[in-house]
């Protein structure tokens, strides 16, 4: 259900900005048909894709998760109150939860990402800005450019996110990671 709300919000913002799917496709590098499937809720985009779409629409990624609330100086999100963004079993092998979805005009995007299974055959993601990747539980094999890192609980990476990258769970249990994306300003 949350995926469909995000899809509607993306379309709403695109139309408010008086942009066509073709224009957004040129700005993001995605095809018009892919963007149409995202807007119709037929595709659940990963974080990197949402980040590129947000940049093309000149909004914070949080705009896709917003519910009408007044702006606050501080946002408290209690355990379990984050916004689930992608359901279990998606094609990318992970689900993620926005842990500060109601804060507007933020300079960083924090998520809890649960890597459900290995995704060796899938591609890598790149987007403008920087990213922090902190392993909360389990183990992750992290690919960055032509390098691989084995990360365990408590390990942290801080990197330029314009280099193709992705993580995958290693072991029998899912791995949980705090990811903070800081788009280029």
Backbone torsions as a table, in degrees:
resi	resn	phi	psi	omega
1	UNK	NA	-40.9	179.5
2	UNK	-62.5	-36.8	179.4
3	UNK	-58.9	-41.1	-179.1
4	UNK	-68.1	-37.0	177.4
5	UNK	-64.9	-39.9	177.5
6	UNK	-63.9	-44.7	179.7
7	UNK	-57.8	-45.6	179.9
8	UNK	-64.0	-38.7	-179.3
9	UNK	-66.5	-40.7	178.2
10	UNK	-60.0	-47.5	179.9
11	UNK	-61.8	-44.8	-179.3
12	UNK	-58.7	-46.6	-179.0
13	UNK	-66.7	-40.4	178.7
14	UNK	-60.3	-45.7	-179.4
15	UNK	-67.6	-37.2	176.4
16	UNK	-61.2	-34.7	179.2
17	UNK	-83.6	1.8	178.9
18	UNK	56.0	44.3	177.8
19	UNK	-110.5	143.4	175.3
20	UNK	-88.1	164.6	175.0
21	UNK	-59.9	-37.3	179.8
22	UNK	-62.9	-40.7	178.6
23	UNK	-65.7	-42.5	179.0
24	UNK	-66.7	-36.2	177.3
25	UNK	-60.3	-43.7	179.3
26	UNK	-65.3	-37.8	-178.8
27	UNK	-72.3	-30.3	-175.1
28	UNK	-100.2	-25.2	-174.4
29	UNK	89.0	1.2	176.8
30	UNK	-90.5	159.8	178.1
31	UNK	-77.8	155.8	177.6
32	UNK	-60.3	-40.3	-178.5
33	UNK	-67.2	-37.7	177.6
34	UNK	-64.5	-45.8	179.9
35	UNK	-62.4	-36.3	177.4
36	UNK	-63.6	-41.5	178.3
37	UNK	-66.6	-35.7	176.6
38	UNK	-63.7	-47.2	-178.1
39	UNK	-67.0	-25.6	179.8
40	UNK	-90.5	-4.3	179.5
41	UNK	83.6	9.4	-179.9
42	UNK	-82.0	-18.7	177.1
43	UNK	-125.3	136.4	174.4
44	UNK	-100.9	103.6	-175.1
45	UNK	-74.7	147.3	173.9
46	UNK	-73.3	171.5	-177.7
47	UNK	-55.0	-46.1	-177.1
48	UNK	-59.3	-39.0	178.9
49	UNK	-66.7	-45.8	177.5
50	UNK	-59.4	-38.0	179.5
51	UNK	-63.7	-43.5	179.1
52	UNK	-65.8	-41.3	179.3
53	UNK	-64.6	-43.7	179.1
54	UNK	-59.4	-43.9	179.2
55	UNK	-61.4	-43.2	179.8
56	UNK	-64.6	-32.4	-179.9
57	UNK	-89.2	-1.0	178.5
58	UNK	60.2	44.3	177.1
59	UNK	-134.9	162.3	170.8
60	UNK	-71.1	148.2	177.6
61	UNK	-58.5	-27.2	179.1
62	UNK	-61.6	-23.8	179.7
63	UNK	-59.2	-26.1	180.0
64	UNK	-75.0	-18.1	-176.0
65	UNK	-110.1	-1.9	-172.9
66	UNK	-68.3	144.1	166.8
67	UNK	-117.9	150.0	-175.8
68	UNK	-61.1	106.0	177.4
69	UNK	-143.8	148.7	176.2
70	UNK	-68.2	150.0	178.5
71	UNK	-65.6	135.6	177.4
72	UNK	-118.1	153.7	176.4
73	UNK	-76.5	-28.1	-179.6
74	UNK	-134.4	140.6	-180.0
75	UNK	-120.3	126.3	175.3
76	UNK	-108.9	121.9	176.2
77	UNK	-119.1	110.4	-179.1
78	UNK	-74.3	158.1	178.1
79	UNK	-49.3	129.7	179.1
80	UNK	84.6	-2.5	-178.3
81	UNK	-97.8	-0.6	177.7
82	UNK	-66.3	166.7	-178.8
83	UNK	-97.4	116.4	174.4
84	UNK	-66.1	132.9	-175.3
85	UNK	-107.6	-39.2	-180.0
86	UNK	-131.0	135.0	-179.6
87	UNK	-70.0	159.2	173.5
88	UNK	-56.5	148.3	173.2
89	UNK	79.9	13.1	178.7
90	UNK	-68.4	167.0	-174.0
91	UNK	-62.4	-22.2	-177.3
92	UNK	-86.5	-7.4	175.3
93	UNK	81.2	15.5	176.6
94	UNK	-149.4	162.7	171.8
95	UNK	-125.2	155.2	179.0
96	UNK	-140.1	156.0	-175.1
97	UNK	-131.0	125.2	175.5
98	UNK	-75.6	124.5	-175.5
99	UNK	-101.3	3.6	172.6
100	UNK	-144.5	56.0	-170.8
101	UNK	-70.0	-21.6	-174.3
102	UNK	-94.8	-9.4	178.6
103	UNK	-74.1	125.8	-179.6
104	UNK	-98.8	156.0	175.9
105	UNK	55.6	40.3	180.0
106	UNK	-87.4	157.7	-178.1
107	UNK	-96.2	-7.3	177.3
108	UNK	-142.6	157.1	-179.2
109	UNK	-122.1	108.2	178.5
110	UNK	-93.8	138.6	179.3
111	UNK	-138.2	153.1	164.7
112	UNK	-105.3	121.1	-178.5
113	UNK	-111.0	128.2	175.5
114	UNK	-109.0	115.0	178.3
115	UNK	-85.3	114.6	-172.0
116	UNK	-86.2	-42.7	-178.4
117	UNK	-151.8	169.7	-178.6
118	UNK	-71.4	145.3	-175.8
119	UNK	-133.7	46.0	-172.1
120	UNK	-56.4	-32.7	-174.1
121	UNK	-84.6	-7.7	-178.3
122	UNK	-86.3	159.1	-178.2
123	UNK	-74.3	-176.1	178.7
124	UNK	-110.0	165.8	-176.4
125	UNK	-117.3	148.4	173.0
126	UNK	-144.1	149.0	179.3
127	UNK	-160.3	162.6	-179.6
128	UNK	-66.8	148.9	172.9
129	UNK	108.7	-156.9	-178.9
130	UNK	-128.1	162.7	-177.8
131	UNK	-145.6	144.1	173.5
132	UNK	-113.2	136.3	-175.0
133	UNK	-133.6	106.3	-175.2
134	UNK	-120.6	120.3	-176.7
135	UNK	-79.6	118.5	178.9
136	UNK	-89.6	-39.8	-178.7
137	UNK	-146.3	148.3	174.2
138	UNK	78.0	-162.6	-179.4
139	UNK	-130.1	146.9	-177.3
140	UNK	-131.9	136.8	166.9
141	UNK	-97.6	122.0	-176.0
142	UNK	-112.6	128.1	179.3
143	UNK	-104.7	129.4	-179.7
144	UNK	-140.5	109.3	-174.3
145	UNK	61.0	-126.0	179.1
146	UNK	-100.4	15.1	-179.0
147	UNK	-109.2	155.0	175.3
148	UNK	-126.3	141.3	178.4
149	UNK	-129.8	135.2	172.4
150	UNK	-96.9	117.6	-175.9
151	UNK	-113.0	138.3	178.0
152	UNK	-120.9	171.8	-179.2
153	UNK	-46.8	127.8	179.6
154	UNK	93.8	-13.1	178.3
155	UNK	-78.0	149.2	-176.3
156	UNK	-139.4	139.3	171.7
157	UNK	-119.8	142.3	171.6
158	UNK	-129.1	122.4	-170.7
159	UNK	-148.7	161.7	171.9
160	UNK	-74.8	123.0	-173.2
161	UNK	-86.3	4.5	176.4
162	UNK	-81.4	-5.8	173.6
163	UNK	-90.0	132.7	179.8
164	UNK	-55.6	134.3	-174.6
165	UNK	-154.2	161.0	170.6
166	UNK	-174.9	161.0	176.9
167	UNK	-120.6	157.0	174.5
168	UNK	-143.4	147.2	-179.5
169	UNK	-67.4	140.7	175.8
170	UNK	-121.8	129.1	-179.7
171	UNK	108.6	-173.3	-173.0
172	UNK	-89.1	-19.5	-179.0
173	UNK	-110.6	153.0	178.2
174	UNK	-60.6	151.2	176.4
175	UNK	-104.8	143.7	-179.5
176	UNK	-118.1	133.4	-173.3
177	UNK	-134.6	138.8	169.0
178	UNK	-87.5	123.3	178.7
179	UNK	-120.2	128.8	176.2
180	UNK	-123.2	118.8	179.0
181	UNK	-102.1	132.0	178.0
182	UNK	-121.5	97.8	-178.2
183	UNK	-64.5	159.4	174.5
184	UNK	-64.0	141.7	-179.9
185	UNK	-94.4	NA	NA
